[in-house]
Amino acid sequence: MDKLVCPCKETYMKQPTRNRARFAVWALTTEGLKKAFVIVDSLKDADGYGPERRINGDSPFKGFQHFQARVHKVFHDYEGHIFIMATGIVVRVIAPLLQDKIHDPAVVVIDEKAQYVISLLSGHLGGANDLAQKVAKILGATPVITTATDVHGVKAFDTAAVEKDLCIENPDSIKVLNLALLENKKIYLIDPMKVISPFYENIPFIEIFEDVLPIRGNIEKDPAVYVGDQLATPRAGFLVMRPASLVAGIGCNRGTDFQELKDGLETVFEKFKLSMKSLRNLATIELKKDEEGLIKLGETLNIPIHYFSSKELSSIKGLENPSQMVKKYTGTEGVCEAAVLLSAAAERLLIPKQILKNMTVAVARVSSTL
C-alpha cells in the first residue's frame, strides 16, 4: 500500500526535501567540525558541511568556499539546519531567506564547546524544539527552548497538529490560539473524533465538544479550534485543523477526463459539506490503473490511489447500490462503494454512491484511530 500523504501539508508543513538527507550540519572551525561529525554520525540522515580547506579528501562532508552563498543555495532543501557557531553569525546569514513560520525550516544553533543547543527558528511546525533536544542528548548538552507554550508546559496547537499529522487550514490563527492558551482564556475545542482532545482534557479553561457544527453561541466569537472533516469557515481566532480521515471511492467510464473527475468529486464533497482537505486517498478497481484522468487527479490532489481486484471488491457483501451492469463489465457489483469500504477499513458508507455523468463517487470515514 502506498504511503498516505496528507493532501494539504503544503498549508503548514515544509515541502518535500530535494536532498536525500533531512538535515544539514554546518561548522566553520576544526573544533566545530569535530562536533559536526558526531552529530552527522548519530543522526544518520544529515549532510555535513565545512570549509573546503578544513576537509580532507576522505571526508563525507560537503565543502564550501563561501559559507553564506552555500547556505543560501540549499537552505530550503532541508527540513532542518544545525549550525555550530555563534548565534549572531547564523542570524545574519539566514535573515534574508526567512519567509514565515509555516515554510521556514528548523534552525538549531550550538556553541563550539557544545554546552548549549538552541532552538532558534521554527520550534513547533518545523520541529526545531524536538531537534534541539535530540542533538543535546547526542552531545550531552543543555537544550535551550524559548517558545512560550513549551516554557509553560502547555502543548501548543501547532505542536498537536504536527504530532497528529493534521493539516492547518488557516495558520494565521495559530498565534491567537496559542496566546489564548498562555493567558488561560476560555477556548472551545470541537473534536468529534477525539484527535487532540486527550492533550487538553486536564486544562480547566478548555471546553471540549464532540459536535457543535455549525458553530453557534459564544463559539462564534470566542477562541475556538475545530478538528474534523466537515466544512467550516475559518476566522480570526477560529483555528481549523483537518485530519486525513476520508476516502473517496471512484468509478468512471473509460477516458473520463481529469477536469470532469475533479469537478465531480468536489461537487459531491460540497453537497455533503465535507472538506477536500481531509481526503486521505482515492480508491477504485485495478482495471483503472491506466486511467490517465484518474492518475492525474491523484497527483493533483497529492494523494495516493488504492486499487483493488474484482475478486477483492466482490468480497464486500450488502452494497447499498449494487449494479448488474457494472458486474457485466468489471466482474463485481460495485466499484466505488466496495473500493472505499475496503480502503477505509470501514463498515459503513458516509456517502453512498453518487451517480454523475461519467463517474460515480462514494465516501467513507477511515475506521482507524487518528
C-alpha positions in Angstrom: 0.0 0.0 0.0 1.2 3.5 -0.9 2.3 5.8 1.9 -0.5 8.1 2.8 0.1 11.7 2.4 -1.9 14.5 3.9 -3.2 16.4 0.9 -2.7 19.9 2.3 0.7 19.6 4.0 1.9 22.5 2.0 -0.6 24.6 4.0 1.6 24.3 7.1 4.4 21.9 6.7 7.7 22.0 4.8 7.8 21.0 1.2 9.4 17.6 0.5 13.2 18.0 0.5 15.1 17.6 -2.7 18.0 16.0 -0.8 18.2 12.5 0.5 19.2 13.8 3.9 16.7 15.6 6.1 19.2 17.9 8.0 22.3 19.9 7.2 25.0 20.3 9.9 27.3 23.3 9.4 30.7 24.1 11.1 33.4 26.7 10.4 36.3 25.6 12.6 38.2 22.5 13.3 36.6 22.2 16.8 33.2 22.8 15.3 33.8 20.1 12.7 34.6 17.5 15.4 31.1 18.1 16.9 29.5 18.1 13.5 31.0 14.6 12.7 29.4 13.3 15.9 26.0 14.7 15.1 26.0 13.5 11.5 27.1 10.0 12.5 24.4 9.9 15.2 21.5 11.3 13.1 22.2 9.1 10.1 20.0 11.4 7.9 22.2 14.5 7.9 24.7 16.1 5.5 27.8 17.7 7.0 29.2 21.0 5.6 32.5 22.6 6.3 35.1 24.9 4.7 37.0 23.1 1.8 40.3 24.0 3.4 39.4 22.1 6.5 38.0 18.9 4.9 40.3 16.2 3.6 39.6 14.1 0.5 38.3 11.1 2.5 35.7 13.1 4.4 32.0 12.5 3.6 31.4 16.2 4.4 30.5 18.7 1.6 33.0 21.5 1.2 32.2 25.1 0.6 34.3 28.2 -0.3 31.8 30.8 0.6 29.6 29.9 3.7 26.8 32.4 3.1 26.4 31.6 -0.6 26.2 27.8 0.1 23.7 28.3 2.9 21.5 30.5 0.7 21.7 27.9 -2.1 20.4 24.9 0.0 18.5 26.5 2.9 15.1 25.4 1.8 16.3 22.0 0.5 16.4 20.6 4.1 13.9 20.1 6.9 16.4 21.5 9.4 19.8 23.1 9.8 22.2 22.7 12.7 24.8 25.4 13.0 27.9 25.0 15.2 28.9 28.6 15.6 27.9 31.9 17.1 24.2 32.7 17.0 24.9 36.2 15.6 26.5 34.7 12.5 23.6 32.4 11.9 21.0 35.2 12.3 22.8 37.5 9.8 23.2 34.7 7.2 19.7 33.3 7.2 17.8 36.6 7.8 17.2 37.3 4.0 16.0 33.7 3.5 13.2 33.7 6.0 9.5 33.6 4.9 7.3 32.6 7.8 6.8 30.0 10.5 4.9 27.9 8.0 7.6 27.5 5.4 10.9 28.1 7.2 13.0 25.0 8.1 14.1 24.3 11.6 17.2 26.0 12.7 19.3 25.0 15.7 22.5 26.6 16.9 25.2 25.1 19.1 28.3 26.7 20.7 31.6 25.2 19.8 32.1 23.7 23.3 28.7 22.0 22.9 27.4 23.4 26.2 24.0 24.6 24.8 21.8 23.6 21.9 19.4 26.5 21.0 16.2 26.1 19.1 16.3 29.3 17.1 13.7 29.0 14.4 10.5 27.0 13.6 10.3 25.4 17.0 6.9 23.9 16.6 5.9 23.3 13.0 9.5 23.0 11.8 10.4 20.7 14.6 13.4 22.7 15.9 12.4 22.1 19.5 12.5 18.4 19.1 15.7 18.6 17.0 17.4 20.7 19.7 16.5 18.1 22.4 17.7 15.2 20.2 21.0 16.9 19.4 21.5 17.9 23.0 21.1 14.3 24.1 23.7 13.3 21.5 26.3 15.8 22.7 25.4 15.7 26.4 24.5 19.4 26.2 21.6 21.5 27.6 18.7 22.2 25.2 17.5 25.8 25.2 13.8 26.1 24.3 12.2 29.6 24.4 8.8 29.1 22.8 6.3 30.3 25.3 3.9 27.3 25.4 6.8 24.9 26.0 8.2 27.1 28.8 4.8 27.0 30.5 4.4 23.3 29.9 1.4 23.6 27.6 1.2 21.8 24.3 0.8 24.4 21.5 -1.9 23.7 19.0 0.6 23.6 16.1 2.6 21.1 18.0 -0.5 18.9 18.4 -1.1 19.3 14.7 2.4 18.0 13.9 2.1 15.1 16.3 -1.3 14.0 14.9 -0.4 14.8 11.2 -3.1 17.4 10.9 -3.4 20.0 8.1 -3.9 23.5 9.4 -6.4 25.3 7.2 -5.8 28.8 8.5 -2.3 29.0 10.0 -2.7 32.8 10.7 -4.9 31.8 13.7 -2.2 29.7 15.4 -0.7 32.7 17.2 -4.1 33.8 18.5 -5.0 30.3 19.9 -1.6 29.7 21.4 -1.8 33.1 23.1 -5.2 32.2 24.4 -3.6 29.1 25.9 -1.0 31.1 27.7 -3.5 33.6 29.0 -5.9 31.0 30.3 -8.7 32.3 28.1 -11.8 30.3 27.5 -11.2 28.1 24.5 -13.8 25.9 22.7 -12.3 22.7 21.3 -14.6 20.9 18.8 -13.0 17.5 18.3 -15.6 14.9 17.3 -13.0 12.2 16.5 -11.1 12.9 19.7 -7.9 13.5 17.8 -6.2 16.1 20.0 -8.7 16.5 22.9 -6.7 14.0 25.1 -3.9 16.6 25.2 -6.2 19.1 26.8 -8.6 17.2 29.0 -7.0 18.4 32.2 -6.9 22.1 31.2 -9.9 23.7 33.0 -10.4 26.7 30.7 -10.7 24.5 27.6 -14.2 23.3 26.9 -14.3 20.2 24.7 -17.2 19.4 22.4 -17.8 16.3 20.3 -20.0 18.2 17.8 -21.3 21.8 17.7 -21.2 22.4 14.0 -22.4 24.6 12.6 -20.9 26.8 15.2 -23.2 28.8 17.4 -23.4 30.8 20.6 -20.2 32.1 22.1 -18.1 29.9 19.8 -18.9 32.4 17.0 -16.7 35.0 18.7 -14.5 33.4 21.4 -11.3 31.5 20.7 -12.1 28.0 19.2 -10.4 25.1 17.5 -12.2 22.6 15.2 -10.5 19.3 14.3 -12.6 17.4 11.8 -13.6 16.9 8.2 -16.8 18.9 7.9 -16.8 22.2 6.1 -16.2 25.1 8.5 -15.4 28.7 7.8 -12.2 29.8 9.4 -12.0 33.2 11.1 -9.5 35.1 13.2 -9.4 33.2 16.5 -11.1 30.1 15.0 -8.5 27.6 14.1 -9.5 24.8 11.7 -7.4 21.6 11.5 -8.0 18.7 9.1 -7.3 15.1 9.9 -6.8 12.8 6.8 -10.0 11.0 7.7 -11.9 10.5 4.4 -11.5 8.1 1.5 -13.3 8.6 -1.8 -14.2 5.6 -4.0 -14.4 6.4 -7.7 -15.8 4.5 -10.7 -15.7 6.1 -14.1 -16.2 5.4 -17.8 -13.1 4.8 -19.9 -11.4 8.0 -20.9 -13.2 10.4 -18.5 -11.0 13.4 -18.4 -9.3 14.8 -15.3 -11.3 18.0 -15.1 -14.6 16.2 -15.1 -13.4 13.8 -12.4 -12.1 16.7 -10.2 -15.2 18.7 -10.6 -17.4 15.7 -9.8 -15.5 14.9 -6.7 -15.6 18.5 -5.5 -19.3 18.7 -6.2 -20.0 15.6 -4.0 -17.9 16.9 -1.2 -19.6 20.4 -1.3 -23.0 18.8 -1.4 -22.4 16.8 1.7 -20.4 19.6 3.4 -17.1 17.8 3.7 -13.7 19.2 3.3 -11.5 18.0 0.4 -8.5 18.8 2.7 -9.4 15.7 4.8 -9.2 13.4 1.8 -6.7 10.7 2.6 -6.7 8.8 -0.7 -8.8 7.6 -3.6 -9.9 4.0 -4.2 -11.0 2.2 -7.3 -10.7 -1.1 -9.3 -7.5 -2.4 -10.8 -8.9 -2.0 -14.3 -8.4 1.7 -13.8 -4.7 1.6 -13.2 -4.0 3.1 -16.6 -6.9 5.7 -16.5 -5.0 8.9 -17.2 -7.6 11.3 -15.8 -7.8 9.4 -12.5 -4.0 9.2 -12.2 -3.7 13.0 -12.8 -6.5 13.5 -10.2 -4.4 11.7 -7.5 -1.3 13.6 -8.5 -3.1 17.0 -8.4 -4.6 16.3 -5.0 -1.2 14.9 -3.8 -2.8 11.7 -2.5 -2.4 8.0 -3.4 -4.9 5.8 -5.2 -5.6 2.3 -3.8 -6.5 -0.3 -6.5 -8.5 -3.5 -5.8 -9.1 -6.5 -7.9 -12.6 -7.6 -8.9 -12.3 -10.5 -6.5 -11.4 -8.2 -3.6 -14.3 -5.9 -4.4 -16.7 -8.8 -4.7 -15.9 -9.8 -1.1 -17.8 -6.8 0.1 -21.4 -8.0 0.7 -24.6 -6.0 1.1 -23.6 -3.0 -1.0 -26.2 -0.2 -0.8 -26.3 0.3 -4.6 -25.3 -2.9 -6.5 -25.3 -2.9 -10.3 -25.6 -5.8 -12.6 -24.4 -3.6 -15.4 -21.2 -2.8 -13.5 -20.8 -6.5 -12.8 -21.1 -7.3 -16.5 -18.1 -5.1 -17.4 -16.0 -5.4 -14.2 -16.9 -8.7 -12.6 -18.1 -7.0 -9.4 -21.5 -5.5 -8.5 -19.9 -2.2 -7.3 -16.7 -0.3 -7.7 -16.9 3.0 -5.8 -18.8 1.7 -2.7 -16.8 -1.6 -2.4 -13.4 0.1 -3.0 -14.0 2.8 -0.5 -15.1 0.4 2.2 -12.0 -1.8 1.7 -9.6 1.2 1.6 -11.0 2.9 4.7 -11.5 -0.4 6.5 -15.0 0.9 7.3 -18.2 -1.0 8.0 -20.5 1.6 6.5 -20.5 4.4 4.0 -20.5 8.1 4.9 -21.8 9.0 1.4 -23.5 6.2 -0.7 -22.8 6.1 -4.4 -23.5 9.3 -6.2 -24.0 9.0 -9.9 -22.7 11.8 -12.1 -22.3 12.0 -15.9 -19.3 9.7 -16.4 -18.4 8.8 -12.9 -19.6 7.5 -9.5 -18.4 8.6 -6.1 -18.8 7.1 -2.6 -17.1 8.3 0.6 -16.2 6.6 3.8 -14.5 7.7 7.0 -11.5 5.8 8.0 -12.1 3.4 10.9 -8.6 3.5 12.4 -7.8 5.9 15.3 -6.3 9.1 14.0 
